[in-house]
Amino acid sequence: MYKRLEEVEAKYEGLERQLGDPEITQDVQEYQRIAKAHADLTDVVAQYRVYRSLNQQILEARQMAESDPEMREMAEAELNALQPQLAATEQALRILLLPTDPNDEKNVIMEIRAGTGGDEAALFAGDIFRMYSRYAERRRWRVELMDLQEIGIGGVKEAVLNIQGKGAYSQLKFESGVHRVQRVPATESGGRIHTSAATVAVLPEVEDVEVTINPDDLQIDAFRASGAGGQHVNKTSSAIRITHIPSGIVVACQDERSQFQNKDKAIRMLRAKLYEAQLAERDAAHSEQRRLQVGSGDRSEKIRTYNFPQSRVTDHRIGFTIHNLTAVMDGDLDPMIQRLIAEDQADRLQGDGDGT
């Protein structure tokens, strides 16, 4: 690790010199490329320099304890304070050196669908839709509604969101899966607890240069929008359904008033689904190695239960429970998400230590 850190620091310093070169500053694209590469290494280099400084301080304290009996007690107290800092800094460095997911900084296309449980499942899907919308608001991310199919009692049959913000995919990528709810429905007169579910899919939004779509492979159909939407609904065939013939993937969008806008959104949804399929094929051999792997696109497994009577939310992949369901449903997801990220990092550090 230390040889690699020295190489990273040398590269960082080289990039720093390049940024001060007048010839490079005149080439805007090259300057931006170098500035980004420099910024990407800043956290690692800063942490490495702290690590090196702590090592030097520990060496000096040990020398003082050995050579000066009068200062031994003070030196040992300093060692006791410095050693935990060194261990924490080393752990942080190991995490920073883990390979990054190239999709982490991408925006997200999130699909939420009612699962088993009838109207109660649709009501829960609506709750999940609002939960993620509020979480995005807390992060000051932009939320664009791409498609929404509601049912009359306030539930959601299907919702598709485009969540735009720095690191959106890195924070949301472990949310894919089946979310189960246990509660007493408003329509239940006997007070019995019902179980229903909603499925969530989180896809990185990709550029057209990353996934090429041949127009000849598409079947595009226009139809009349349905559901809530005022006077516009059912009067014009503005909704768009696109079928990608080679893969059989179908996407639809009816949220906008014009065919053009709905087609643009549907193409973005299709591109994300095709990209996910590519990732699934590429990662199939490794999908069993990590508990939190979601790249396979397999969302059949229950990942989380929301128990309303006990105000409890449990993530079954990591055995982590939060006893504040109201806050979670209001978008306070950071404790859960940060724990998932930490567990993923621990898994990958373990894999790195095993030589995998």
Residue, then its C-alpha position, 0 to 999 in steps of 0.5 A: m500500500y505504501k509504495r502505491l501511496e508514494e506513486v499517487e503522491a508523485k503523480y499528484e505533484g506532477l499534475e500540480r506542476q502541470l497546472g502551473d504551466p502557462e502553455i497548459t492553462q491556455d488549452v481549456q480542455e487539457y487544463q480541465r482534464i488535468a484539474k479533474a485528475h488532480a482533484d481526484l487525488t487530493d483526498v488520498v494525498a492529504q490523508y497520506r500526508v497526515y498518516r506520514s506526519l503521525n508516523q513521524q510523531i510516533l517515532e519521535a515520542r518513542q525516541m523520547a520515551e527511551s532516551d529521557p526518563e523524565m519525559r517518559e510518562m508524557a511521551e507514553a501519553e502522547l503515544n496512547a493518543l497518536q496510535p488510535q489516530l494512526a490506525a483510523t488514518e490507515q483505515a481511511l487510506r485503505i478505503l480511499l484506495l479501493p477501486t471506485d465505481p465508475n457510475d458513482e457520480k452519475n445521476v439516477i433513474m429510479e423505478i418504484r412499482a407496487g408489488t404483491g398486496g393489492d391497493e395496500a401495496a400501491l399505497f406503500a409504493g406511494d409512501i416509498f415514492r415520497m420517501y425518496s423524493r424527500y431524501a433527494e430534497r434533503r440532499r438538495w438534488r433535483v427530482e424530475l418525474m419521468d412517469l407516474q401511474e396513480i390509483g384513485i385512493g392515493g397510491v402509486k402503481e408505478a413511478v419513475l424518477n430522474i434524480q440529479g445530484k452529485g454522487a446520487y448513484s453512490q448513495l442510492k445504488f443499494e436501494s434496489g430490491v423488494h421493500r416489504v411493509q407490515r402495517v394495519p391498512a386504513t381499510e382494515s376494520g379488524g386491526r389485522i396487520h397486513t404484509s405487502a411489498a414494493t419493488v425499487a430499481v436504481l439505474p445509473e443514468v448514462e450518456d448516449v456515447e456510453v450506450t448506442i441505440n439503433p433507431d431501427d431497433l425501436q418500435i415506438d407507439a403513441f397512446r393516450a395518457s391515463g390517470a391524474g392529469g386534468q383536462h389533458v388526460n385522454k384528449t391527445s395521444s401524447a404518451i409514448r411507449i418504446t419497445h427495444i426489439p432485440s432485448g424486448i425491453v419496454v419503457a413508457c412515459q406519459d408525464e409530459r404534455s408533448q410526444f417529443q418530451n415523453k419520447d426524450k424521457a423514454i429514450r433516457m429510461l431505455r438507455a439506462k435499462l440497456y446499460e444495466a443489462q450490459l453491467a449484469e452480463r459483465d458482473a454475473a460471475h462476481s454477483e455472488q461474492r458480495r452481499l450488497q451487489v445490485g448490478s445483476g438487476d435481480r430485484s426478487e430478494k426482500i432487502r428491507t422491512y418497514n414495520f409500522p406497529q413497532s416503528r422499526v425498519t430493518d435491512h436484512r442484508i446487513g441485519f441493521t435496524i432503525h427504531n424511528l420509522t417516521a423519520v425514515m419515511d420522511g426521507d431521513l435515510d442517511p443512517m441506513i445508507q451510510r451503514l450500507i456503504a460502510e458494510d460494502q467498503a468492509d466487504r471490499l477491504q476483506g476481499d482485497g485482503d484475501g487477494t480477490 
